[in-house]
Amino acid sequence: MKQLVLKVHPSDNVLVALSDLKAGETVSYQGKTYTLVHDINAKHKFYANDMASGEDVLMYGTLVGKVQYPLKSGSLMTTDNLKHAAAPYAFRPYQYQWEAPDVTKFKDRTFNGYHRGDGKVGTANYWLFVPTVFCENRNLDVIREALHNELGYAVTAKYKAYTHHLVEAFENGVDIGSLVAPMTFEGVRNKRTFKNIDGIKFLNHQGGCGGIRQDAAVLSKLLAAYADHPNVAGVTVLSLGCQNLQVADFTRDIKERNPDFNKPLFIFEQQQSQNEENLIAEAIKKTFEGLIEANKIERKPAPLSKLNVGVKCGGSDGFSGISANPAVGYCSDLLVALGATVLLAEFPELCGAEQNLIDRTIDEAAAKKFISLMGAYSQAAENAGSGFHMNPSPGNIKDGLITDAIKSNGAAKKGGTSPITDVLDYTEPATKSGLNLVCTPGNDVEATTGKAASGATLILFTTGLGTPTGNPVCPVIKVATNNALTKRMGDIIDINTGPVIEGEKTIEEMGEDILDYCIKAASGEVIPKSVLLNQDDFIPWKRGVSL
């Protein structure tokens, strides 16, 4: 029989409803019986005990909020009766003990990736177009349309056909309300000119000039990180000429990041060109020549230790910290045990989980760096009249994430239980295998953009509500927290952890399934939906307040 409720940690004084429950209903958990005061929808929580005003509420074994007025056992947790609270944190000498999971079934596995000259291995082979300033976005759009359509990378063919169908119907007086939308992407990826080029990607952005010079400097490091990414075979740069982010700054940042950088790098400056038509034509021609050479690179076996996997959640719900995030966390532990690299970011969504992460950090300097970054980020939010407590979105709250500490402690589960080997600021590359913390906002696209900059070659993205986020150079794998989402938005979901909620699979079994999918995706054997849909989201973080 399916379990109706769950206490996540033995010390918690709240329980989570796994199914819709009615007021007056009696439910039992581990020998104790609870009578519900209110209707408790699936994903929401109710109090296990009578609660006094000001009393601490614990979930995931830690402080997540304070009760605002007296409540009866069985009462629904709401934004009215619970306000955010998080435990203080500080560095302390701590000997963290970790028992690595059994990786016997994966220790001899490999993936077929693209080997680069610096020893890194990509999971994809992309050509990258980079504008140094927003003034070049339109030129990139023109080039994108030309190359995507002619080389077989466009995913708009069925929509163009559908629009044509609508035009014909309108011109012939047919009621367009009776026409159905196209529902399949079958055949979209056929007829590619270059079989070993997975895509041509364009990093349109709104920076490079205006703003403050520090914005341009951070953007330069971000773009350099993408040029140096293991999934990128070559780069075409379009510059206007007079902008703050000069080509010399960009190329310097590439060399500082990787002194052995040897990928094709084609640079075109519009203010030095004959005219716009000539600029675009030359960029297309030179890129085509580069694609011919890059197409000669083929996938070859690589050990799983060469994987760099980012873990992210977005559109989170009350099941995120119970099914998808812990399952991804177990996959993270498997990867770390295999010598791979895992990136956990979203610093506003680590609020309340800090002490656990600090205690797991191997190096004292790295632990103190994390404390400094978290403190500065939190203070900046408060200075702007906000704060981490304002992080949960309306969708999060509606589906059971009442405080930021609840959301954050569930989000931190994606990082598993392994020791933390390093802490990275925004755009810093991961140079140590194991679990790394990366400073980014919680914002879905800003976070995935930052993970790729630190070297992620795959991103596991968990979601309970459904989020169509992708990345230009790093395949994003969508992991659903529940069966209903998978059924409703199957066009964007790759993996369903709903069987955990239904009691059909364990966290460990699900984590192994996720790793198996990662290996196939890294080898090009399966294509994540975000890649099929060309969900190439890219938003640079300007280091302002973004939750």
C-alpha positions, 0 to 999 in steps of 0.5 A, a space after each residue: 500500500 502506498 505511503 500517505 505521508 513522510 517525515 524526511 528526518 527523524 528530528 523533524 516536527 512536520 510531515 509531508 503529504 504524498 497524496 491529497 488528504 482531507 480534514 478530519 482524516 487520520 493518518 499514521 506514520 511509524 506507529 504514530 497517528 495524526 488527525 488532520 485539522 485542514 485539507 493537506 494537498 500533496 506536496 504540502 506539510 502539516 505540523 506533527 505536534 501542537 506548536 507554540 508561537 515563536 517555536 522552531 520548525 524543523 525539516 531536513 533536520 534543521 531550522 526552516 522557520 518559526 511559528 507565528 501563532 499557536 497551532 494544533 497538531 495536523 494543521 496545514 503549514 502556510 505562509 501566514 503561520 510560518 515565517 522563514 528562519 535559518 540557523 547561523 553558521 560559522 567555520 569550525 574544525 570538523 572531521 567529516 566522514 563519508 562512506 562512498 557508495 558502491 560503484 562496482 557496476 559503473 567502474 569499468 564504464 566509459 562514455 564516447 566523448 570529444 577529446 580536446 588538446 588540453 586533456 578535457 573531454 566534451 560530451 558534444 561538439 559545437 561551433 560557437 558564435 560570440 558577440 563582444 557587444 549587444 550591437 552585433 546581436 542582429 548580425 548573429 541573428 542573420 547568420 543563425 538563420 542562414 546556417 541553421 536552415 542550410 546545415 540542418 540545425 533548425 527546429 522550426 521547420 514544422 512551425 514554418 509548415 504550420 504557419 504556412 498552413 494557417 496562411 493558406 487556410 486564412 486565404 481560402 476562408 477556412 476557420 483556423 480554429 479547427 486546425 491542430 498544432 504540430 505535436 512531434 519533432 520527428 525528422 527535425 534533426 535529419 539531413 545535417 551537412 556535418 555529422 560530427 557537429 552537434 550544433 552551431 550556437 550563438 551567445 546573444 547578450 545585452 552587455 559589452 558596453 554601457 553599464 559599468 566597466 566591471 560588467 564588461 570585465 565579468 562578461 569577458 571572462 564568461 565569454 572566454 569560459 564558453 570559448 574554452 569549454 570542452 564542448 566547443 570545437 571552434 569560435 567565431 567572434 563578432 565585434 563592433 570595435 568601439 565597445 567597452 569589451 575589447 577583443 584584446 580583453 577577451 583573448 587575454 582572458 582566454 589565455 589566462 584561463 587556458 594558456 594552451 588554448 588552440 581552438 580555431 578562433 575567427 575574429 571579425 570587427 565591423 568598424 574595420 570591415 568594408 560593409 555589413 554584407 561583406 562582414 557577414 559573408 566573410 564570417 559565414 565563409 570562414 566558419 564553414 571552413 572551420 566546420 569542415 575541420 571540426 567535423 573530422 573530430 569523432 567521439 572516442 571512449 573516455 573514463 567517467 572521471 572526465 565528466 563534469 556534471 552541474 546539478 540544478 533545480 528550477 520550478 521546484 515543488 514540495 517533492 523536489 527535496 524528496 524525490 528528484 533532488 536526493 536521487 540526483 544527489 545519489 548520482 552526484 555521490 556515484 560520480 564523485 566516487 568515480 573521480 568525476 566533477 560535480 558542480 552545485 551552485 545557486 547560493 541563495 538556495 543554500 540558505 539554511 544548509 550552510 553549516 552542513 556544507 561548511 563542515 563537509 568542505 575539505 580545505 579551510 580556505 575554501 570553507 571561509 571563501 564560501 562563508 564570505 561569498 554567502 555573507 556578501 551575497 546575502 548582505 547585498 540582497 538585504 541592502 537592496 530591500 530584499 533577502 534570501 527569505 524572498 526567494 520562493 516564487 509564487 509557484 514554489 509556495 503554491 506547491 508546498 515550499 513555504 520558506 526559503 530554508 525549506 526550499 534551500 535544504 531540499 535544493 542542497 540534496 542535489 549535492 549528495 553527501 560527498 566532501 566538498 573539494 573546492 569553492 568557486 566564484 562566478 566564472 572560475 573554472 573547476 580544477 579539482 575533481 569531486 563536489 565543487 560549490 559555484 557562486 551563482 544566482 538561483 535564477 534558472 538561466 543565470 545559474 546554468 549559464 554560470 555552471 557551464 562557465 565553470 566547466 559543466 559538460 552536462 547539467 542535471 536539472 530537476 523540476 516539479 512544475 516544469 521548466 523549459 531551460 537549456 544551455 547553448 553548449 552544455 546539454 541540460 537533462 530534465 528530471 521530473 519530481 512526479 508522475 503528473 508533470 512527466 505526463 503533462 510536459 513529457 516533451 521537455 522531461 527526460 527522466 521521471 523520479 515519480 516512482 520514488 514518491 509512489 514507493 516503486 523505486 528507492 533513491 539509490 535505484 533512481 540515482 543509478 538510473 540517472 547516471 546511466 542516462 548521463 553516460 548515454 547522453 554524454 556519448 550522444 546515444 540519447 539526446 536530451 529534450 532541451 537539445 532537441 528543442 534548441 533551448 539555448 538559454 544564456 543570461 550573463 550575471 552582472 553580479 547585482 542582486 538576483 535571487 
